[in-house]
Amino acid sequence: RTVAEKIAGKAAVLQINTQDNPALASRFGVRGIPVIMLLRNGGTVAQLAGAQTAEAVLAWFHRYR
């Protein structure tokens, strides 16, 4: 199963192309890709940069949710 499937009902997983959405990337201070951000009420709770394994992403998510 994918990370999105494993956290279904707890969070939405979205993929944004920063070249197509530079204003959104700027709004959230994205300086490099890949980056994974956990947002709550429009603000950044935590972010994880660089390529990650599914297990690492899930552990990170559960730490901050």
Beta strands, then each sheet from edge to edge (+ up, - down):
strand 1: 35-40
strand 2: 43-49
sheet 1: 1+ 2-
end
